[in-house]
Every structure is written in structure tokens, then in C-alpha cells.
Amino acid sequence: MSNLILSQEKRDWLKQEFGNLQKEKVLLQQSLREQQTQTAADTEDLFLELLEISDALEALLDYLENNADPNPEFLQRLPKSVGAVNRKFLSVLKKRQVLPIELQSKQPDFNLCRVVDREIRNDIPDQTITKIVRRGFSLKEKILRPAEVITSKSSLGEL
């Protein structure tokens, strides 16, 4: 039973440690609240930027729906208008460190891309990327979506 008796020194140490843990808990709770507030603000900013993009697309769609025979000037500007909306969207992604994957080689890097089709080509080496079907994106060092590519194959490969 004498093992359960704590010296004054041990009791003081335990009180100090308990006090430190309580202070740490309060600081962690405060930090968590601040992070939650910042995350909510960041999420609102993202949604507001996405709504701007939606507004631009909606304006284009409304014009097309309300003008069965759009004027030639509008049709001529349409690719630039859609391009501007796309650039705005990509800038929203970039601001959040979501970037398009830039393939460094014509040979597929299977960490960055996925071959979705092959096409017979005798003018270039086998396994050469001939087309990017869908761009890939990364978030910092993580691949969110690999690029989808078509690669070449020689007709000899079928024999």
C-alpha cells in the first residue's frame, strides 16, 4: 500500500503536467476553431469564384437559347468567350494549387498518364504519345487525375 503514497515532489510535478495539458488542450481547441473558420472562408471564396464561371456560362447558354439564329459576330466570338471562361476556371484551380500535368516526353510516364487507346502509326516509334485525350491534373505532389493519352503502335505488332 505504501507504493500508492506520492511524495510532495511527485504531486507538484503531476499538478504542473496536468496544468500544461490543460493549457495545451485550450490552445489546440483555439487552433482548431481558427482552422475551421479559415476553411469555411476558403470554401466560400471557392464557391463564389465558381459561381462567376457559372454566370458566364449561363449568359452564353441564355443567348443561344433566346437566339435561334445567332448573329455571325457572336458565333465568331464564341470560341474566345468559351476560352475566357476556361482560363478563368483554370485560374481558380491554379489558385488552389491544382495544376495541369505537363508531360515532359512523347513516351508515356505511367505515373502521370494512362493509355486509353492505341493507333497504328508507322511513321513514329512504337509507344509514342500521339494525342492527349483528356488533360491530367495534380494537387501539389499528388496526381488527382492522370492524363489520358493515345499511343502509337506499328502494324507489325499485330502479326
N, C-alpha and C positions, 0 to 999 in steps of 0.2 A: 503494500500500500504506500510505502514511502516514496515509490517511484512517481506517484501522481502529484506530489508536492513540488511546486515550481518555486525556484528562487526568485527573489525580487528582480534580479538582473534579467532572468528569462521572461518574467511578466512584463517588465518595461520594454524589452525587445519585441515581444508579441504585440503589445499595445501600439508600438511605433510601426510595426509591419502592417497591422490592421489599419491604422490611420493612413499609411501610404497606399494601401489597396483601395481604401475608400476614396482618396484623392484621385487615384488613377481611374477608378470607375467613373467619377464625375467628369474627368477630362475626356474619357472615351465617349461618354454619352453626349457631351457637348460637341465633340468632333463628329460624331455620327449625325447629330442634328444639322450641323453645318454642311456636311456632305450631302445629306438628303435635300436640304434647301438648294444647294448648288446644282444637284442632279435635276431637281424639278425645274429650276430656271433654265438649264441647258436644254431640257426636253421641250419646254415651251418655246425657246428660241428656234429649235429644230422644226417644230410643227409650224411656227409662223413662217419660216422660210419655205417649207414645203407647200404651205397654203398659197404663197406668192406664185410658185410654179404652177399649182393647180389653177389659180386665177388666169394665168397667161394661157394655159391650155384650154380652159373653158371659154375664154374670149375667142380663140381661134375656132373652136368647135361651134360656138354660137353663130359666128359669122357664116361658117359653112352651112349650118342648118337653116339659117334665115336667108341665104342667097343661093338658090338652086343653081344659078348660073353666075358664079363669082367673076368679078371683072379680072381681066388679064394681069393688071398690075398686082392685085392681091395674090394671084397664083404665082406670079414671078417672085414676089417677096416671101412666099410661103416657106421655101427651104431655109431662107435666112432667119425667119421668125422661129421655126422649129429648132434650128441650130442654136439660136439665142436661148431658148428655153432649156435645151440640153446643156449648154455651157453653164447656165445658172444652176441647174441640178448638179452638175459635176463639181461646181464650186462649193455647193452646200456639203457634198460628200468630202471634198478635199479639206474643208474647214475642220471636219471631224476625223481627219487622217485616213479616210477611205480613198485609196488611190488606184487608178487603173494599173494593171500589171503590164510592164513593158518587156516584151520578150526580147532577149539580147541576141538571139541566134535564130537561124532558119531551121535548126534542128530542135525538135520538141524537148523541153525540160519538163519532165513528168511531175515535178514538184509544183510547177506553175501552170501547166496546161493539160488538157485531156483531148485525145484524138477522138473525134466523133464520126469521122468518115475518111475514106481514102479515095484518091482519084488516080487513074492511070496517066502517068506523065513520063515520057522517055527523054525529055529534054533537060531534066534536072535529076540529081541523085535521089535514090530511094529515101523515104522518111523525111523529106524536106517539107516544111510547112508551106502550103500553097494558099491558104486562106484562113483568116481568123473569123469564125462564125459568130462567136459571142465573146466580148471582152471579159477578162477576168479582173477581179478587184482584191486588194489586200487591205487589211486594217493593221497598221504598224507592221509587225513582222508576220502576222497571221494571214494565210490565204483564206479570204471569205468565199470566193468563187474562182475556180481555175478558168483560164481562157479555154474556149472550145475551138479546136482547130481541125482543119482538113490537111492531111499529108499526102505526099506523092507515093506511088508505088509503080514499079516498072511492070510492063505487061509480061515480062519474062517470069515474074514472081508467081504467075498463075499456072505455069507449066508443071 
